[in-house]
Amino acid sequence: MYENVFRNVNIALVNELALLCERMGLDVWEIIDAAATKPYGFMPFYPGPGVGGHCIPVDPYYLSAKAREYDFHARFIELAATVNDSMPYYVVSRTTAALGAVGKTLCGARILVLGVSYKRDVPDTRMSPALKIMELLAKRGASVTYHDPHVPQVALPNPGRIASVPLTDEVLSGVDCVIIATDHSAIDYARVAEKAPLIVDTRNRLRGAPAPRVVRL
């Protein structure tokens, strides 16, 4: 449990750093790379759209609840969980702003989410932040589809059960925005960058200086 809480806290720290860097106009990925040049004492964590799986999003709350039985409030642990739980909302906010910058609104926009499992190259969608992102997008009036080579279909409160669409050139060019939520190895990101009109990259898959139509977390 402590190991999972440790990861949750450190992911929250780097997610909050990503929020700060966006406010300051800095590149959080460049900062992490620079910090990682220290040969000892630093363990790099990377920002993303949230945390998922059966352990990291859950164990901090188990420990916090147990602590309250002893009149102890694990405020640091609870704060970290709150930061990570808020990241899907931040991704939707960045997507809304990116669409607005090209004269479009989220309501009515066609959004393709790449990757819905909670981590790379697995079929497990438990507590996946990508599912929360899709739910939030649909609630705000977007038309949401997804592609995931490991997850053939998912069930959401809204729009319900949907199937993974093929990642064709026509699909990529036919949407208003692509959100890279889970960075599966099998996806051809160079082709995504070439064909998609607008991309919100939460996983730094499109490395280097991004084109104006690529928004990084």
N, C-alpha and C positions, 0 to 999 in steps of 0.2 A: 504493500500500500504506500509506503513512504517513497519507493522508487517511482511510482506513478504520480504521486503528488509533486515530487522533485521535477519531473518532466513537465507537468502542468504549470508549475510556477515559472519555470524557465521559458516555456513557450509563451506564457502570458507576458513576461518581461519583454521578449523580442517583438511580440505583437503590439505592445504599447509603444515600443521604440519605433515601429513602423508607422503608427499613427502620428507620433511626434515628427518623424522625418518627413511625412507627407505635408504636415503643417509648415515645416521649415524649408521645404523645397530641396531636401537632401535624399540621397539614394541609400536606403537602409541596407540593401544587398552589398553595396560597396563598403559600407561601414563594417558590416559583419566580416567580410573578406579581409579587411585591414586588421581588425581585431584578432582574426585567426592566424595572422602571421606570427603572433607571439608563440614561441616554441613550447611553452608549458603553462599550466594553470588556467587555460581558457578552453571551454567546450562550446563549440558553435551550435546555436539553435537558430531556426529560421522561421520567419513569419508565415502565416497562411490564413485560410478562411475560417479557422476554428480547429477544434480537436474532435476526434471521433473514436469509435471502437467501444469495447465493453469495459475498459478500465480507466483510461485517463479522464474522460468526462464524468465518471461516476465516483471513483474512489475518493477524490477530495471531499465530496459531499458526505460520504460515509464517515470519514474521519472527523469532519466538522460536526456532524450530528452526534457522534460518540463523545466528542469533546464537551458538548453542551450538557451531557449527562453529568459531567464533573464540574459544572459551572465555569467552563473555560470556553472562550470564544476565539476560534482560530481565524482571526481576521485576515491575516496574510494569505492563508489558503483560500478563504472565501473570496477575497478580492481577485486573486489569480483566476479562479473559476469564472468570476463575473466578466473579466476582461476577455477570456476566450469565448465565452458564450455570446459576447456582443459582436464577434468578428463577422458572422454572416450578415448582420445588419450593416456593418461597415462596407462589405463587398457590394451590397445592393446600393448603398449610398454612392460609392465610387462609380458603379455602373450607371446610375441615374445621371451623375455629373458628366460622365463620358458621353452619354447619349445627348445630353443637353448641349455639349460643346459642338456637336455636329447638327444641331437644330432638330433633335428628335426627343420625344418623351418616352418614359418607361411604359406608361399606359399605352397598350397597343403595339409595343415593340416586340419583334421576334428575337428571342434569346435562345442560344444554344449553349448548354452547359457541357463541358468536356470533363468526364470523370465524375462518378457519383459514389464510389466506394470511399471508405474513410481514409485509406492510404493507397499508395502506389501498388499496382499489379496484384491486387487481391479482389475477390468478389464480395467482400463483407461491407455492408452498408450500415451497420449498427451505429447509431448516433452520428452519422456522417454530416458534417456541416454543409456539404453540397445539397443534401435534401432540404435542409432549412433554407438555404439560398433559393432553391427552386420554389419552395412554398411561399416565401416572401415576395418573390418576383410575380408569381401568379396572383397573390392577393392584391398587388399593386397594378394589376391589369395587363401584365406582359403575357405574351404567348410563349410558353416555355417548352423546349424539347431538350433532349440530352443524347450524348453518345458515350458509351462505355463498353469496351470490348470484353469486360468481365461480368457485367451486370445486364442481362437481357431486358429486364423490366423492373420498375419500381412502383410502389403505391404511395401516393401523397394525399393529404386531406383535400387538396385542390391542386390540379384538376382530376385527381383520382389515379388509376393505374395507367401508366404509359410505358411504351417500349422504347428501347434504344434505337435511334435512327442511324442509318449508314452514314459514314463520314465521307460523303462524295463532294466533289468540287461544287456541284449545284447546291447542296445543303449549306456548305460554308459560305458561298456567295449570296445565298438567298435569305440570310438572317441579317438583322440589324447589328447584333453584337454576339461575340463568343466569349464565354467566361471559362478560363482554364481553372477548374476547381481541384481536380486530382490529376497529378502528372504521370499518367500511365506511360510506360516505356514504349508501348506499341503504337502510340499516336505519332504521326508525322507532323511535328510542329512547324517545320519549315513550310510545308504545304498550307497549314493553318494560317501562318503569317502571310503567305502569298495571296490566299483566296478570301479570307475573312475581311469584311469592311471595317470592323472595329473589334478590338480584343481587350479584355480585362484579364491580365495575367496575375493570378494570385500565387503562383509557384515559381516564378522567375524562370520559366521554361524558355522564354524568348530573351535570352541573355544579350548583353551588350547594350549599346545605345538604342533604345526603342524608337521606332518610327512614331510620328505624331498620332497615328491611329492605334497605338498600343499603349495601354495604361497598365502600369505595374502597381502591385500592392504597396 
